[in-house]
Amino acid sequence: MILSGVVEYLDCPRELLREAGRVGRNVYVEVPLLHHLRNPRLQDSRRGFQKGEPVNFFDPTLIRLLAQSAGLQVVNQKVFQSSPRSYAQGKGRRESLAYWLRAAALRINERLATLLFPYHSGLLCTGESGRT
């Protein structure tokens, strides 16, 4: 079962993860890592939520703990960023440079990089039916 770009929008993400683990042998969870210092939402929490905005903000540790608390066993976790094309599309050199800066930061120190910049995290998990 693949859950990509879903968990950050749910009021009760643990319930979905628990159910996915119950019915799925393997569960892949992918979320944007929005819990970083440059996120304007976290800088000004007085602003209300707009329809369609994420309501959950994760860093690598928080999404891993959420999966584990839902009964999933995390087999592998990877932090990554979108492709260079998605950064540069329609934005030019500045965004292309930002891509390479973020890529370098991620290679040098993943923990620090995820505090400063947005990335994605993918977790490969086993559910109840995947354990023997």
N, C-alpha and C positions, 0 to 999 in steps of 0.2 A: 504494500500500500504506500502511495506517495502523497505526502501532505506538504505542498510547496506554496508558500505565500498565503497561508490560511490562518495559522495559529495566532499570528499577531492581531487579527481582527476579532477574535472570539472573546465573549464575556467569560466563558468557562472552558479554556483550552485543555485543562487537565481531563475533562470528561471525554473530549474527542480523542485525545491520545490514549486514554484508558481503553476506549472502545476499539480503536485501531489496533492496539496491542492484543485485545481479546480475539479479534477475528483475523488478524493478519499474522503470517509467519514472520515476515520482515516488514519493518516500517521505516520509511525514509522521511525525515522531517527537515524542511529547509525554511529558514526565517531570515529576514534582514536583521542585522545587528544594529538596532537603533538606540541602544543605551550607550551613548558616547558623548563626550564633552561639547561637541559642535552641534548637537541636535537642538534646534531652536525650541522645540516642544519642551525639552527638559530644562531649558534656560528660563522659560516663562510659563510656569504651570498654571497661571491664572487664566490663560486663554482657554476657552471651552473647546471641546472636540467638535470637529466638523464631520458631517456624514461621509463615510468612506475612508476616514483616517484610521490608522492602526491604534488600538487601545492598549496593546501590550508592547513593552520595550525590552528587548533582550540583549544580553552580552553572551559570550560563549558559556560562561558558568551558569547563568540563569536558565538558558534553554536546556542545558544538560540536566540541571536539577529538576526542572519541570518534567522532562521526559522520565527521569528516574522516579519521581514522586507519583507518576501515573502508572508505574509498574513496568515500564519498558527497561530493557537492559541495553545500554549504549555499547555497541560493538566498535564504532569508529566515529570520530567527529573531525570535520575539516572546516577551517575558516578560509574563505576565498572572496574574491571580488568579481564583479561582472566583467565581461570582455572589454578590451580597449575600444572596440567599435561603439559600444553603448555609451561610453564616456565622451567620445569625440563627436558623436552623431549630432550634427547641426550646431556644435558649440565651438569647434575649432581647436587651435593649439593649446589654449589655456586648460581645457578639460583633458586633453591628451596628456599634457604635462602632469596634471593632477593624478591621472591614472598611474603613471609610472612612479610618482612620489609615493602613492599609497601602496603600490606593489613592493617597492623597496622597503618601506616601513614595516610591512607585513613579514617580509623575509628576515629583517634584522631583529625585530622584537614583536611577536604577535600580540602579547598582552598589552604593551604600550600602544601599539597601532590600533587595537580595537577600542581603546579609550579615546583616541583622537579622531578616528575616521569611521565611516560606515562601511561595513562589509556584509557578507552573508555567512551563515553557518549551516552546514548540512550534517545531520546525524543519521547514521545507519543503526537501527535498533532491532532487537528481536522482541516479538510479542509472546504471549502465553503459548500459542500454538507452535512457535519456533523453538521452544525449549524442550529438552527431553528430561 
